[in-house]
Amino acid sequence: MPTSTMQLLMSAIRNARSYKMNRAMIGYTAEHKCPAVTQQAIREFARATCDDNPVYDSPQNPAPPFFLGKLIIPLIKDIWAHRSLELNLLKTVQISQSVTWFSPIRQGDEIFIQACIEDIRSSPRGEILEISGAALADERVVVQGSVGFLVKSNSGAGIQRPPAEAQGPELFRLSLSTLKGQQLLYAKASGDNNFIHTSPFLARMAGLPRPVMHGACTLAMTCNALTKHMVDGDITRLESMVCQFGKPVFPGETLTIVGYGTENANAVHFSVFSAQGKSVFREGVLTFHE
Protein backbone atom coordinates (compact mmCIF):
# COMPACT_ATOMS: atom_id res chain seq x y z
CA MET A 1 0.00 0.00 0.00
CA PRO A 2 1.19 3.58 -0.67
CA THR A 3 2.76 5.45 2.22
CA SER A 4 0.08 7.41 4.10
CA THR A 5 0.37 10.92 5.50
CA MET A 6 0.45 9.45 9.01
CA GLN A 7 3.27 7.07 8.07
CA LEU A 8 5.21 9.98 6.60
CA LEU A 9 4.67 11.97 9.80
CA MET A 10 5.80 9.07 11.98
CA SER A 11 8.90 8.68 9.81
CA ALA A 12 9.67 12.40 10.19
CA ILE A 13 9.39 12.12 13.98
CA ARG A 14 11.38 8.87 14.14
CA ASN A 15 14.28 10.32 12.14
CA ALA A 16 14.20 13.88 13.50
CA ARG A 17 17.71 13.47 14.94
CA SER A 18 19.15 11.52 12.00
CA TYR A 19 21.80 13.21 9.86
CA LYS A 20 23.30 10.14 8.17
CA MET A 21 21.43 7.98 5.69
CA ASN A 22 22.07 4.28 5.27
CA ARG A 23 24.41 3.82 2.27
CA ALA A 24 23.28 0.20 1.97
CA MET A 25 20.05 1.57 0.45
CA ILE A 26 21.88 2.64 -2.73
CA GLY A 27 20.39 0.61 -5.56
CA TYR A 28 17.06 0.14 -3.80
CA THR A 29 14.30 0.05 -6.44
CA ALA A 30 10.55 0.48 -6.14
CA GLU A 31 7.90 -0.11 -8.79
CA HIS A 32 4.25 0.80 -9.17
CA LYS A 33 1.49 0.23 -11.75
CA CYS A 34 -0.70 3.33 -11.98
CA PRO A 35 -4.40 3.36 -12.83
CA ALA A 36 -5.29 4.70 -16.26
CA VAL A 37 -4.64 8.43 -16.55
CA THR A 38 -7.93 10.35 -16.39
CA GLN A 39 -9.01 13.65 -17.92
CA GLN A 40 -9.88 14.91 -14.43
CA ALA A 41 -6.35 14.22 -13.15
CA ILE A 42 -4.87 16.03 -16.17
CA ARG A 43 -7.10 19.07 -15.60
CA GLU A 44 -6.40 19.18 -11.85
CA PHE A 45 -2.65 19.04 -12.42
CA ALA A 46 -2.80 21.75 -15.08
CA ARG A 47 -4.87 23.96 -12.78
CA ALA A 48 -2.47 23.45 -9.87
CA THR A 49 0.46 24.56 -12.03
CA CYS A 50 -1.46 27.50 -13.61
CA ASP A 51 -1.11 25.83 -17.02
CA ASP A 52 -3.80 27.14 -19.39
CA ASN A 53 -2.54 25.31 -22.48
CA PRO A 54 -5.70 24.36 -24.47
CA VAL A 55 -4.05 21.18 -25.75
CA TYR A 56 -5.14 19.34 -22.60
CA ASP A 57 -8.75 19.52 -23.81
CA SER A 58 -7.88 18.52 -27.38
CA PRO A 59 -8.60 15.11 -28.95
CA GLN A 60 -4.94 14.14 -28.38
CA ASN A 61 -5.51 14.37 -24.59
CA PRO A 62 -1.86 14.78 -23.53
CA ALA A 63 -0.94 15.34 -19.90
CA PRO A 64 1.21 18.32 -18.79
CA PRO A 65 4.96 17.73 -19.17
CA PHE A 66 5.58 17.41 -15.42
CA PHE A 67 2.65 15.03 -14.84
CA LEU A 68 5.32 12.41 -14.12
CA GLY A 69 5.64 14.09 -10.72
CA LYS A 70 2.14 12.99 -9.78
CA LEU A 71 2.75 9.42 -10.90
CA ILE A 72 6.10 8.95 -9.18
CA ILE A 73 5.37 10.67 -5.86
CA PRO A 74 3.96 7.47 -4.22
CA LEU A 75 7.35 5.80 -4.79
CA ILE A 76 9.25 8.88 -3.62
CA LYS A 77 7.20 8.86 -0.41
CA ASP A 78 7.85 5.14 0.03
CA ILE A 79 11.58 5.84 -0.23
CA TRP A 80 11.39 8.83 2.16
CA ALA A 81 9.60 6.74 4.78
CA HIS A 82 11.63 3.53 4.38
CA ARG A 83 12.82 2.53 7.84
CA SER A 84 16.22 1.41 6.62
CA LEU A 85 16.99 4.73 4.89
CA GLU A 86 16.85 6.82 8.10
CA LEU A 87 16.05 10.03 6.20
CA ASN A 88 15.50 13.19 8.26
CA LEU A 89 12.53 14.54 6.29
CA LEU A 90 12.32 17.77 8.30
CA LYS A 91 15.83 18.70 7.12
CA THR A 92 15.29 17.63 3.51
CA VAL A 93 15.04 20.06 0.59
CA GLN A 94 15.08 19.49 -3.15
CA ILE A 95 18.25 20.76 -4.85
CA SER A 96 18.06 19.53 -8.46
CA GLN A 97 15.83 17.97 -11.08
CA SER A 98 16.17 16.69 -14.62
CA VAL A 99 13.63 15.21 -17.02
CA THR A 100 13.74 13.81 -20.55
CA TRP A 101 10.59 13.40 -22.61
CA PHE A 102 10.27 10.78 -25.36
CA SER A 103 6.52 11.09 -25.95
CA PRO A 104 3.61 12.64 -24.05
CA ILE A 105 1.69 10.76 -21.38
CA ARG A 106 -1.94 10.70 -22.53
CA GLN A 107 -5.38 10.13 -21.10
CA GLY A 108 -6.07 6.41 -20.82
CA ASP A 109 -2.41 5.41 -20.56
CA GLU A 110 -1.67 2.80 -17.89
CA ILE A 111 1.74 3.86 -16.69
CA PHE A 112 4.30 1.63 -15.02
CA ILE A 113 6.61 3.63 -12.75
CA GLN A 114 10.09 2.75 -11.52
CA ALA A 115 12.20 4.66 -8.98
CA CYS A 116 15.72 3.86 -7.78
CA ILE A 117 18.10 5.31 -5.19
CA GLU A 118 21.07 6.09 -7.42
CA ASP A 119 23.39 7.60 -4.82
CA ILE A 120 23.80 8.79 -1.25
CA ARG A 121 26.84 10.95 -0.64
CA SER A 122 28.24 13.57 1.68
CA SER A 123 28.67 17.24 0.79
CA PRO A 124 29.75 20.35 2.72
CA ARG A 125 26.06 21.22 3.10
CA GLY A 126 24.90 17.81 4.34
CA GLU A 127 23.97 14.52 2.71
CA ILE A 128 22.65 14.25 -0.84
CA LEU A 129 20.09 11.67 -1.94
CA GLU A 130 19.68 11.09 -5.69
CA ILE A 131 16.65 9.23 -7.02
CA SER A 132 16.07 8.30 -10.66
CA GLY A 133 12.71 7.47 -12.15
CA ALA A 134 11.06 6.36 -15.38
CA ALA A 135 7.53 6.08 -16.71
CA LEU A 136 6.69 3.31 -19.18
CA ALA A 137 3.59 2.93 -21.35
CA ASP A 138 3.19 -0.31 -23.28
CA GLU A 139 6.71 -1.31 -22.15
CA ARG A 140 8.36 1.75 -23.70
CA VAL A 141 9.85 4.63 -21.73
CA VAL A 142 7.87 7.84 -22.28
CA VAL A 143 9.52 10.01 -19.60
CA GLN A 144 12.56 9.60 -17.38
CA GLY A 145 14.35 11.83 -14.94
CA SER A 146 16.15 12.29 -11.67
CA VAL A 147 15.76 14.37 -8.55
CA GLY A 148 18.28 15.39 -5.92
CA PHE A 149 17.54 16.07 -2.24
CA LEU A 150 19.77 17.62 0.39
CA VAL A 151 19.48 16.62 4.03
CA LYS A 152 20.87 19.77 5.62
CA SER A 153 23.61 19.31 8.19
CA ASN A 154 23.22 20.44 11.81
CA SER A 155 26.61 22.17 11.93
CA GLY A 156 25.06 25.62 11.96
CA ALA A 157 27.28 26.71 9.07
CA GLY A 158 25.65 28.65 6.27
CA ILE A 159 24.98 26.87 3.01
CA GLN A 160 27.72 27.70 0.53
CA ARG A 161 26.51 27.15 -3.01
CA PRO A 162 29.00 26.72 -5.85
CA PRO A 163 29.29 29.75 -8.14
CA ALA A 164 26.91 29.78 -11.07
CA GLU A 165 28.31 28.95 -14.48
CA ALA A 166 28.77 31.83 -16.93
CA GLN A 167 25.66 32.51 -19.02
CA GLY A 168 25.32 33.69 -22.60
CA PRO A 169 23.75 37.05 -23.50
CA GLU A 170 20.36 37.77 -21.97
CA LEU A 171 17.55 37.28 -24.51
CA PHE A 172 14.33 37.87 -22.60
CA ARG A 173 12.61 38.18 -19.23
CA LEU A 174 9.26 36.66 -18.29
CA SER A 175 7.13 37.32 -15.22
CA LEU A 176 5.86 34.26 -13.35
CA SER A 177 3.22 34.72 -10.67
CA THR A 178 2.48 32.10 -8.02
CA LEU A 179 -0.79 32.13 -6.07
CA LYS A 180 -1.51 32.24 -2.36
CA GLY A 181 -2.61 28.75 -1.37
CA GLN A 182 -1.23 27.24 -4.56
CA GLN A 183 0.91 24.78 -2.62
CA LEU A 184 -2.30 23.19 -1.30
CA LEU A 185 -3.73 22.86 -4.82
CA TYR A 186 -0.52 21.19 -5.97
CA ALA A 187 -0.38 18.92 -2.91
CA LYS A 188 -3.88 17.65 -3.77
CA ALA A 189 -3.26 17.35 -7.52
CA SER A 190 0.14 15.66 -7.20
CA GLY A 191 -0.20 13.72 -3.94
CA ASP A 192 2.94 15.42 -2.58
CA ASN A 193 1.73 16.43 0.88
CA ASN A 194 5.17 16.89 2.45
CA PHE A 195 4.69 18.92 5.62
CA ILE A 196 6.83 21.90 4.62
CA HIS A 197 4.15 22.61 2.02
CA THR A 198 0.99 21.86 3.98
CA SER A 199 1.62 22.46 7.71
CA PRO A 200 2.59 25.88 9.12
CA PHE A 201 3.69 24.22 12.38
CA LEU A 202 5.94 21.60 10.76
CA ALA A 203 7.25 24.13 8.24
CA ARG A 204 8.47 26.17 11.21
CA MET A 205 10.03 23.04 12.72
CA ALA A 206 11.95 22.69 9.44
CA GLY A 207 13.27 26.24 9.84
CA LEU A 208 10.83 27.98 7.49
CA PRO A 209 8.60 30.90 8.44
CA ARG A 210 5.58 29.35 6.67
CA PRO A 211 4.78 26.67 4.07
CA VAL A 212 6.61 26.95 0.75
CA MET A 213 5.82 26.12 -2.85
CA HIS A 214 6.78 22.69 -4.14
CA GLY A 215 9.95 23.06 -6.17
CA ALA A 216 8.51 20.70 -8.77
CA CYS A 217 5.42 22.90 -9.09
CA THR A 218 7.49 26.06 -9.60
CA LEU A 219 9.66 24.22 -12.13
CA ALA A 220 6.56 23.00 -13.99
CA MET A 221 5.31 26.59 -14.15
CA THR A 222 8.70 27.70 -15.46
CA CYS A 223 8.55 24.99 -18.13
CA ASN A 224 5.05 26.15 -19.12
CA ALA A 225 6.18 29.75 -19.51
CA LEU A 226 9.29 28.86 -21.50
CA THR A 227 7.41 26.46 -23.75
CA LYS A 228 4.81 29.13 -24.52
CA HIS A 229 7.53 31.68 -25.24
CA MET A 230 9.90 29.49 -27.26
CA VAL A 231 7.65 27.09 -29.22
CA ASP A 232 4.17 28.59 -28.92
CA GLY A 233 3.12 26.06 -26.29
CA ASP A 234 3.84 22.94 -28.39
CA ILE A 235 4.66 20.44 -25.62
CA THR A 236 5.35 17.67 -28.17
CA ARG A 237 8.59 19.51 -29.02
CA LEU A 238 9.96 19.28 -25.48
CA GLU A 239 13.09 17.16 -25.22
CA SER A 240 14.73 17.73 -21.81
CA MET A 241 14.96 20.08 -18.85
CA VAL A 242 17.52 20.32 -16.09
CA CYS A 243 18.29 22.84 -13.34
CA GLN A 244 19.68 23.39 -9.87
CA PHE A 245 17.40 24.64 -7.09
CA GLY A 246 18.10 27.68 -4.95
CA LYS A 247 15.92 29.60 -2.50
CA PRO A 248 12.42 28.33 -1.70
CA VAL A 249 9.41 30.21 -3.06
CA PHE A 250 6.52 31.33 -0.87
CA PRO A 251 3.00 31.11 -2.35
CA GLY A 252 1.94 34.46 -3.79
CA GLU A 253 5.43 35.55 -4.84
CA THR A 254 6.09 36.86 -8.35
CA LEU A 255 9.25 35.52 -9.98
CA THR A 256 11.30 36.54 -13.00
CA ILE A 257 12.53 34.04 -15.60
CA VAL A 258 15.65 35.17 -17.47
CA GLY A 259 16.48 33.44 -20.75
CA TYR A 260 20.04 33.39 -22.11
CA GLY A 261 21.46 32.78 -25.56
CA THR A 262 23.23 29.54 -26.47
CA GLU A 263 24.94 28.12 -29.54
CA ASN A 264 22.25 25.44 -29.74
CA ALA A 265 19.26 26.88 -31.62
CA ASN A 266 17.02 24.23 -30.02
CA ALA A 267 17.88 25.12 -26.43
CA VAL A 268 17.49 27.96 -23.99
CA HIS A 269 19.49 28.50 -20.81
CA PHE A 270 17.54 30.05 -17.97
CA SER A 271 17.61 31.29 -14.40
CA VAL A 272 14.71 32.22 -12.13
CA PHE A 273 14.85 34.93 -9.49
CA SER A 274 12.60 36.11 -6.67
CA ALA A 275 11.43 39.70 -6.42
CA GLN A 276 14.36 40.26 -4.03
CA GLY A 277 16.83 39.01 -6.65
CA LYS A 278 17.45 35.68 -4.88
CA SER A 279 18.22 32.69 -7.08
CA VAL A 280 15.31 30.21 -7.28
CA PHE A 281 16.61 28.10 -10.20
CA ARG A 282 20.06 28.31 -11.74
CA GLU A 283 22.02 26.55 -14.48
CA GLY A 284 18.73 25.71 -16.16
CA VAL A 285 18.60 24.29 -19.69
CA LEU A 286 15.46 23.48 -21.68
CA THR A 287 15.89 21.73 -25.04
CA PHE A 288 13.44 21.20 -27.90
CA HIS A 289 13.03 18.96 -30.92
CA GLU A 290 12.95 20.54 -34.36
N, C-alpha and C positions, 0 to 999 in steps of 0.2 A: 504494500500500500504506500502511496505517496506520503512524504513527511508532512505532518500537520503543523499548524501554527504553534500548538502547545508543545509538540516535540522540538520544534526549533527554539522555542523559549527555554525549555529545559536544557537543551544543549548549550545555549548562550550562558545560562546560569552555571552549569556544570564546568564549563571551560573558561569562566570569567578570569581566572588567574593563570591561564595557560598562555605561554609566549613561544612555544616550540612545538611545531607539528611533527607528526610521526612520519619520518622519511620512508618507512616500509609501505606507506600507502601509494607511493609513486607507481604508476601503472594500473592502479585500480580503475576498473571500467564498469559503468552502469549502462543499462539499456532500457528502452521503454517504447511500447507501441501506442501511438496516440489515436484517439478516435478520429473519424473523418473530420476534416476542417469544415466549419460551418460559415455561412454568410454572416451570421450574427457575431461570431468571434472575430471575423475580419473587420466588420464595421466597428466593434467595440475597441479593437486595437488601434484602428486608424483614428478614432475619436480621441483616444487617450494620448496619442502622439500628435494631435492637431494636424492630421494629414487629410487634406481635403481633395486628394487626387480622385477625379471621377472614375478612374479605371477600375476601382474596387466594386463599382456597380455595373460594370460592363459585362457582356456575355463571356469574356475570358475568365472573369472571377479570380484574378490573382490576389494574393495576400500582400500586405506591406512588406518591404524588404527585410525589416527587422522582426518579422513575425516569428522567426526562429527562436527569439528570446522567450516567447510564451511557451513554445513547445519544449524547450530544454530546461526551463526553470525547475520542474519537478526533480530532475536529476541533479541539478546544481544544489538544490535544497537537501537532497539525500546525501550528497557529498559533504556539505556544510555540517550536517547533523551526525555524520558517521562517528560512532564512539571511538573508533581507533584513530581517527584523524587528529582529534584534540584541538580543533580550531576555535580560537577565541573570536566569536562572531562580533562581539561588541567593539573589537579593535580592528575589524576588517573593512577595508575600502577597496573599491575597484580602481585599478591603475592603468589598464590597457584593454583594448579589444580589437580584434580583426575578424573580418568576414569575407568569404568569397562566394559569389552566386554563380551557379551553373544554369539554373532555370527557375522561374518563379514557383513558389508553393501556391496551389490553387484550391478553391473550394472543392470539397469532395475527396481530396487527397488523404490517404491513410499513411501517415508519416511514421517511420521508424527512427528513433533518436538514439544516438550513442554519445556518451561523455566519458572522458578519461582524464585522470590526474597525470599530466605530462611531467610536472616538475614541482619540487619543493626546495627552495634554496634560501640562504641567508643573504641579506643586503644591509647596508648601513642604516636603513630606515626600519628594518624589521624582517619578517619572513615573507617570501613571495610564493603564492600558490598559483600554478598555471593549469588551466583546464581546457582541453580541446573538445570540440563537439562536431557532430555531423547529422544532417537530416537526409534520410533516404526515402524516395517514393518509387515503388515498383523496382526495388533493389538497385536504384541508381542514386548517387549523391546529387542532391539539388542545391544544398547550402552546406558550407562547413566554416568553422571559425575557431577562435580561441579567445579566452578571457583571462586576465591576470588580476589577482587580488593581493593586497598588501595587508599583513597583520602587523599593525604598528607596534614598535618596540615600546617598552616602559622605561626607557633610559632618561626621558625628559628632554632629550636633545631635539632641536628643531629638525624638521624634515628638509634635507638638502637635495634638491632635484638637480639632475645633470643639466648643463646648459642646453638650450634648444639649438637644433641644427639651423644653419643659415638657410633662409628662404629666398626664393626668387622675387622678382618685382611684384608689388601688390597690384592685383587686377580689379578687385571689387570688394565691396563690403555689403553684407546683408544683415538686417535686423531680425532677431529671433526672440519672440516673446513667449515665456512660459506663463502658466496660469496658477493662481492661488488654488490650492486643493488638487492640482493636477497629479501629484504623486499618489493620491488615493485612487484616482481614475486609472492610473497605470497599474497600481498594485492589483486592482480588481481585474483589469483586462489581461494582465500578464501572469498573474499568480505569484508575483514577487512581492510578498508582504514582509520583507525584512524590516525589523523594528525601527531602524534609523529613518525609514520613510513613512511609517504609519503611527508611531508612538512618540509623542512629545517627551514623555518621561524617559523612555529607553534611549531616545536620541540624545538627551542630556547626559545620560550615563555613558554614552559613547563619545562625549566631549563636544557635542554639537548644541547650538542654542535652540534649535527646533528641527523638525523633520526636513530632509533634503529631497531633491529630485533624484530619481533613479538615473545613474549615469547612462544606462542603456536607453532610457527614454529620451534624454537630452541628445544622445548621439543619433537616435532614430530621427528626431526632429531636424538635426543638422543635415542628415542624409536627405531628408525630404526637401529642404530648402536648396541644397546644392543640386539635387537632381532636377528640380524645377528650373533653376537658373541655367544649368549647363546643357541639359538635353530635353528641355520642355516637358519634364515630368515623366519621360519614358523609362519606367523602371526595368523594362526588359533589356536595356542597354547597360545596366549596372554590372560591373565585373568584380570589384573588390573595394574594401574600405578598411583602413587601419589608423589608429591614433593612440596617443598616450593621454591619460586623464590627469587633470590638475585639481583646481579648487572645486569643492562641491557647489551645486547651484540650489538656491532656495526658491520654492515655488512662488511665482509672481515676478521673478527677475526678468529683465530684458537683456539679451546677450547680443554680441556682434560677431558675425562670422567674417573672417578675412580670407579671401582667396588669393593665391600666389601663382605666378607663372612658372611653367616647367617646360622642359624640352619635349616632353611627351604630349602630343596634341590631344590624347585621349585620357588625360589625367589632370587633376587639380590638387595642389597642395593647399592645406587650410589650417587655420588656427581659430579658436573661439575664445572670446574674452567676456568677462563680466562688465557691468557698467562702471566698476571701479578699476578696470584695466587688468584684473587678475586673470591668469591663464586657466581656462576651463578644459580645453583640449589643445594639444600641441602635436607637432610632427604628424599631422593628419594628411592622408592621401586617399583620394577617391578616384578610381579608374573606371573607364567606360569601354564598351565594345563599339566598334564602328557602326 
